[in-house]
Every structure is written in C-alpha cells, then in structure tokens.
C-alpha cells in the first residue's frame, strides 16, 4: 500500500473507498483538502478553481454548492453533465468529493442566508442524491451544512445510517460541521461534542469533520485534540476544517491555524472556498501545505504530472 503522499493520478484511479482511507491514514496528518465552488466565475477565468487548487498543492478537491441534478463547474470544457466529476478527476489527477446537506424535519435555520447558499433539491442529502453522486464518480461525500441552511447533527446521523446501508463502501463518508450552519443551539463547542463523535462513528462515518482550532469561538487546540484522540480510539479518521472565511486571511494566520491543526493529531486538513470567493487564496493553499508536510512533499504534489 502506498501512502497518499506518494500516490499518482493512476494510483487514485484504481483506489476504492477503503484504499483511500488506508492511504490517508498512512500519510500521518499531511493531506490537504481544498473546497471549491464551480458556480462562481473561476479566479483564472478559463481554468476551473479545482485545477487551480490542485496546482497549488491540494491533495483532495471538495466541490461545494454542487447540484447533482444540475452540475455546474465554470471553466470546464464541454462535458456531459453526468461526467462532470469524472472530467474534473481527469484534469486534476485528484480524488474528488462533494458536499451534500442533510435536513431534519420541522427544523429550520435561525439565521438568514445569502441566495447563493440557499439549498437546491440536487444539493440535499437525500438517498437518491447520494446514489447519484456515487454513480457520477464522487470519491467522498461530505455530510455538512453551508451558512444558514439549518443542518443539525441529528440530521447528519440519520443520513449517515441511510447512506452506509445503501451505499456500502462505494464512497468515503465524511460527517460534521465547520460552523453552526444556522443552528445556534449547536454553536461554539456544541458544534461537535464527544457524544457527536461517537454517534457519527456508530452511524457509519469514515472520517469525522470538526472545526479547526481558532476558527470558531471557543474551539481551542486542546478541545479538538481531545476529540481527535477519541475518534482515533473509535477507529475513525478526522478532518479539521476552516469554514469561516479565514481561508482568505493573511498567511501568518493560516500558518498558525495549520500548526494548531497538526498538533491536534488530525489526519486531513481542510481549506474552505471563501478567499475572494470560490476557493481559498492560492498563497494560503501553498503556505498551509508547507506547514503540514514541508516543501518537499508540497512541491512534489504540485509538480507531479497527472499522466503518471
């Protein structure tokens, strides 16, 4: 088994969900996940944000605001809608995941949200959408919530159980929230607790997502360190996430967050999509990568050809 760090595009093509999980674990906390939005005009115009993040050293690309019924990725060559994810995998040489958002019946967001975040039917974490995402070639499905959507941890747990039962090991399942997602009762430290970690693990999550230290009020390195250790005891990997627009902060801030995340013991590191909008600032992707894995592995990921 190769470490994810050493894998090439042709290696990723052969990997199933279990292979990806093992390769990530073997890389000892040096995997960078970057979120992009395809519905926004790309930063480079005719180059997708997914390609741009890959060029700056992203190991895994996560598509946000991705509607499985109406997939839009600006900058992508003309592609059949059902082949959108497969085309992005071909162009970037990276595994790709998508966000889907679970809702709990009779629970609504307590805060307003911008129109761009409003949930379309193809972004909801229904079983049909999960199956469709797998059919489209998604390697990861992340069950989470965008700002003001109203996603609860209970909705994530219920969806995890359904997805694990019907999707089996077709995709890697990631679960958790980067911020309150419109549920103020689950803000601060209540975004994720030890009880939530256990519930996510028992419901079928392969990877448990939690806010990066310093990104949410009250979320410290020590607090997340405890949750990461507990998740590892349960046999699950973890992903610390910057989902509070600090992916658009100065590089000194990014480097400090990266080092704190490294100290938590997390397996994967996430940068959100809010630089100027649509992806993290490219310099922050580069600097974060250098902190968690040094220049050798960072430049290796940036330089290696997708034809290998």
C-alpha positions as CSV (number, residue, x, y, z in Angstrom):
1,X,0.0,0.0,0.0
2,X,1.3,3.5,-0.9
3,X,0.9,6.5,1.3
4,X,-1.4,9.0,-0.2
5,X,1.5,11.4,-0.2
6,X,3.3,9.2,-2.8
7,X,0.3,8.3,-5.0
8,X,-0.1,9.5,-8.6
9,X,-3.2,10.0,-10.7
10,X,-3.0,6.4,-12.0
11,X,-2.9,5.2,-8.4
12,X,-6.0,7.1,-7.5
13,X,-7.9,5.7,-10.5
14,X,-7.5,2.2,-9.0
15,X,-8.5,3.1,-5.4
16,X,-11.8,2.3,-3.8
17,X,-13.0,3.9,-0.6
18,X,-11.1,1.5,1.8
19,X,-7.9,2.1,-0.2
20,X,-8.2,5.8,0.1
21,X,-8.8,5.6,3.8
22,X,-5.8,3.4,4.4
23,X,-3.5,5.7,2.2
24,X,-4.7,8.8,4.1
25,X,-4.0,7.1,7.5
26,X,-0.5,6.1,6.3
27,X,0.3,9.8,5.5
28,X,0.2,10.8,9.2
29,X,-1.6,14.1,9.1
30,X,-0.2,15.5,5.9
31,X,-3.2,15.5,3.5
32,X,-4.7,18.8,2.3
33,X,-8.3,19.1,1.2
34,X,-9.4,22.2,-0.7
35,X,-13.0,23.2,-1.3
36,X,-14.1,25.0,-4.5
37,X,-17.3,26.4,-5.9
38,X,-18.0,25.7,-9.6
39,X,-21.0,28.1,-9.9
40,X,-18.7,31.2,-9.3
41,X,-16.6,32.6,-12.1
42,X,-13.1,30.9,-11.7
43,X,-10.3,33.1,-10.4
44,X,-8.4,32.4,-13.6
45,X,-11.3,32.7,-16.0
46,X,-11.0,29.7,-18.2
47,X,-9.3,27.4,-15.6
48,X,-11.5,25.7,-13.1
49,X,-11.0,26.5,-9.4
50,X,-10.5,22.8,-8.9
51,X,-7.5,22.8,-11.3
52,X,-6.1,25.9,-9.6
53,X,-6.3,24.4,-6.1
54,X,-4.6,21.2,-7.5
55,X,-1.8,23.3,-9.0
56,X,-1.2,24.9,-5.6
57,X,-0.8,21.6,-3.8
58,X,-4.3,20.3,-2.9
59,X,-4.4,16.5,-2.4
60,X,-8.2,16.2,-2.5
61,X,-10.7,18.5,-4.0
62,X,-14.2,19.1,-2.5
63,X,-17.0,20.6,-4.6
64,X,-19.3,22.9,-2.7
65,X,-22.7,24.2,-4.0
66,X,-22.6,21.2,-6.4
67,X,-26.1,20.2,-7.6
68,X,-26.1,16.6,-8.8
69,X,-29.1,17.3,-11.0
70,X,-27.6,20.5,-12.5
71,X,-23.9,20.2,-12.1
72,X,-22.1,23.5,-13.0
73,X,-18.3,23.9,-13.0
74,X,-17.3,27.1,-14.8
75,X,-14.1,26.8,-16.8
76,X,-14.7,23.1,-17.5
77,X,-14.5,22.0,-21.2
78,X,-17.9,21.0,-22.7
79,X,-18.8,17.8,-20.8
80,X,-21.9,15.8,-20.4
81,X,-23.5,16.7,-17.0
82,X,-23.2,13.2,-15.7
83,X,-19.5,13.2,-16.5
84,X,-18.6,16.4,-14.7
85,X,-16.9,14.8,-11.7
86,X,-15.1,12.3,-13.8
87,X,-13.8,15.1,-16.1
88,X,-12.5,17.0,-13.1
89,X,-10.7,13.9,-11.9
90,X,-9.1,13.5,-15.3
91,X,-8.0,17.2,-15.4
92,X,-6.7,17.4,-11.9
93,X,-5.5,13.8,-11.2
94,X,-7.0,14.1,-7.7
95,X,-9.8,12.3,-5.8
96,X,-12.9,14.4,-5.7
97,X,-15.7,14.7,-3.2
98,X,-18.9,16.7,-2.9
99,X,-20.9,18.3,-0.1
100,X,-24.5,17.2,0.5
101,X,-26.6,18.8,3.2
102,X,-29.0,16.8,5.5
103,X,-32.1,18.4,6.9
104,X,-34.2,17.4,9.9
105,X,-37.9,17.6,9.6
106,X,-39.5,20.6,11.2
107,X,-36.1,22.2,11.9
108,X,-35.3,25.5,10.2
109,X,-32.3,27.8,10.3
110,X,-32.3,30.5,12.9
111,X,-30.3,32.9,10.7
112,X,-30.8,34.3,7.2
113,X,-28.5,33.3,4.4
114,X,-27.4,34.7,1.1
115,X,-29.2,33.5,-2.1
116,X,-26.1,31.7,-3.2
117,X,-26.2,29.3,-0.2
118,X,-30.0,28.5,-0.5
119,X,-30.4,24.8,-0.8
120,X,-31.5,23.4,-4.2
121,X,-33.0,19.9,-4.5
122,X,-29.9,18.5,-6.0
123,X,-27.7,19.6,-3.0
124,X,-29.9,18.0,-0.3
125,X,-28.5,14.8,1.3
126,X,-31.3,12.6,0.1
127,X,-30.6,8.9,-0.6
128,X,-31.3,9.5,-4.3
129,X,-28.7,12.3,-4.5
130,X,-26.2,10.2,-2.6
131,X,-26.6,7.3,-5.0
132,X,-26.3,9.7,-8.0
133,X,-23.1,11.3,-6.6
134,X,-21.6,7.8,-6.3
135,X,-22.7,7.0,-9.9
136,X,-21.1,10.3,-11.1
137,X,-17.7,9.2,-9.7
138,X,-17.5,11.0,-6.4
139,X,-14.9,9.5,-4.1
140,X,-16.1,11.3,-1.0
141,X,-19.5,12.5,0.2
142,X,-19.3,15.1,3.0
143,X,-22.5,15.5,5.1
144,X,-22.3,19.1,6.4
145,X,-24.1,22.4,6.2
146,X,-23.5,25.7,4.5
147,X,-24.1,29.0,6.3
148,X,-27.8,29.4,7.3
149,X,-29.0,26.1,5.9
150,X,-30.2,24.7,9.2
151,X,-28.3,21.4,9.3
152,X,-28.3,19.6,12.7
153,X,-26.1,16.9,13.9
154,X,-29.1,14.7,14.3
155,X,-29.9,15.1,10.6
156,X,-26.3,14.1,9.8
157,X,-26.5,11.0,12.0
158,X,-29.8,9.8,10.3
159,X,-28.4,10.4,6.8
160,X,-25.2,8.6,7.7
161,X,-27.1,5.5,8.7
162,X,-29.1,5.6,5.4
163,X,-26.1,6.2,3.2
164,X,-24.0,3.4,4.9
165,X,-26.8,0.9,4.4
166,X,-27.4,1.7,0.8
167,X,-24.0,2.9,-0.5
168,X,-21.9,0.4,1.4
169,X,-18.2,1.1,0.6
170,X,-18.7,2.8,-2.7
171,X,-17.6,6.2,-1.3
172,X,-15.8,7.6,1.7
173,X,-18.4,9.2,4.1
174,X,-17.3,12.3,6.0
175,X,-19.6,13.9,8.6
176,X,-19.6,17.0,10.7
177,X,-20.0,20.8,10.6
178,X,-17.5,23.6,10.2
179,X,-19.7,26.2,11.9
180,X,-23.2,26.3,13.3
181,X,-24.9,26.2,9.8
182,X,-27.8,28.2,11.1
183,X,-28.5,26.2,14.3
184,X,-27.5,28.5,17.1
185,X,-28.0,25.8,19.7
186,X,-25.1,24.0,18.0
187,X,-22.7,26.9,18.0
188,X,-19.3,27.2,19.6
189,X,-18.2,24.0,21.4
190,X,-21.6,22.5,20.7
191,X,-20.9,22.2,17.0
192,X,-19.3,18.9,17.9
193,X,-19.0,17.1,21.2
194,X,-17.6,13.7,22.3
195,X,-21.1,12.3,22.1
196,X,-21.4,13.6,18.5
197,X,-18.1,11.9,17.6
198,X,-19.4,8.6,19.0
199,X,-22.7,8.9,17.2
200,X,-21.1,9.8,13.8
201,X,-18.8,6.8,14.2
202,X,-21.6,4.4,15.1
203,X,-23.7,5.7,12.2
204,X,-21.1,4.9,9.7
205,X,-18.8,7.9,9.2
206,X,-15.3,7.0,7.9
207,X,-14.0,10.5,8.7
208,X,-15.3,12.9,11.3
209,X,-15.2,16.6,10.4
210,X,-14.7,19.2,13.1
211,X,-13.8,22.9,13.1
212,X,-10.1,23.8,13.0
213,X,-8.8,25.4,16.2
214,X,-9.1,29.2,16.1
215,X,-11.9,29.2,13.5
216,X,-15.0,29.1,15.7
217,X,-15.4,30.8,19.1
218,X,-14.4,28.5,21.9
219,X,-12.8,25.9,19.7
220,X,-9.3,25.5,21.0
221,X,-6.4,23.2,20.0
222,X,-6.8,21.3,23.3
223,X,-10.6,20.8,22.8
224,X,-10.1,19.4,19.2
225,X,-7.1,17.4,20.3
226,X,-9.4,15.5,22.7
227,X,-12.0,14.8,20.1
228,X,-9.4,13.7,17.5
229,X,-7.9,11.3,20.0
230,X,-11.4,9.9,20.8
231,X,-12.2,9.5,17.1
232,X,-9.0,7.6,16.6
233,X,-9.8,5.3,19.5
234,X,-13.1,4.5,17.7
235,X,-11.1,3.7,14.6
236,X,-12.1,6.8,12.6
237,X,-10.1,9.4,10.8
238,X,-10.6,13.1,11.3
239,X,-10.6,16.2,9.2
240,X,-10.1,19.7,10.7
241,X,-11.9,22.4,8.6
242,X,-11.6,26.1,8.1
243,X,-15.1,27.0,7.1
244,X,-15.3,30.6,8.5
245,X,-13.7,32.5,5.6
246,X,-10.3,32.5,7.3
247,X,-9.0,30.7,4.2
248,X,-8.9,34.3,3.0
249,X,-6.9,35.6,6.0
250,X,-3.2,36.6,5.9
251,X,-0.6,33.8,5.5
252,X,0.6,34.3,9.1
253,X,-2.9,33.4,10.4
254,X,-3.1,30.4,8.1
255,X,0.2,29.1,9.2
256,X,-0.8,29.4,12.9
257,X,-4.0,27.5,12.3
258,X,-2.2,24.8,10.3
259,X,0.3,24.2,13.1
260,X,-2.5,24.0,15.7
261,X,-4.4,21.5,13.5
262,X,-1.2,19.5,13.2
263,X,-0.9,19.4,17.0
264,X,-4.4,18.1,17.3
265,X,-3.3,14.9,15.5
266,X,-5.8,15.2,12.7
267,X,-5.5,13.1,9.6
268,X,-6.7,15.6,7.0
269,X,-6.7,19.4,6.8
270,X,-9.4,21.4,5.0
271,X,-9.4,24.9,3.5
272,X,-12.8,26.4,2.6
273,X,-13.9,28.1,-0.6
274,X,-14.0,31.8,0.6
275,X,-10.9,33.5,-0.5
276,X,-12.2,36.2,-2.8
277,X,-15.0,33.7,-3.5
278,X,-14.9,30.2,-5.0
279,X,-11.6,28.9,-3.5
280,X,-9.1,29.7,-0.8
281,X,-6.4,32.2,-1.6
282,X,-3.8,30.4,-3.6
283,X,-1.0,31.6,-1.5
284,X,-2.7,30.2,1.6
285,X,-3.1,26.7,0.0
286,X,0.7,26.8,-0.7
287,X,1.6,28.0,2.8
288,X,-0.8,25.6,4.6
289,X,0.7,22.7,2.6
290,X,4.3,23.7,3.5
291,X,3.4,23.9,7.3
292,X,1.9,20.4,7.5
293,X,4.2,18.5,5.1
294,X,7.2,20.7,4.2
295,X,8.4,21.9,0.8
296,X,9.4,18.5,-0.5
297,X,6.0,16.9,-0.3
298,X,4.2,20.1,-1.2
299,X,6.2,20.7,-4.4
300,X,6.0,17.0,-5.2
301,X,2.2,17.2,-5.2
302,X,2.3,20.4,-7.2
303,X,4.8,19.2,-9.8
304,X,3.9,15.6,-10.5
305,X,2.2,15.1,-13.8
306,X,-1.4,13.9,-14.0
307,X,-0.2,11.5,-16.7
308,X,1.8,9.4,-14.3
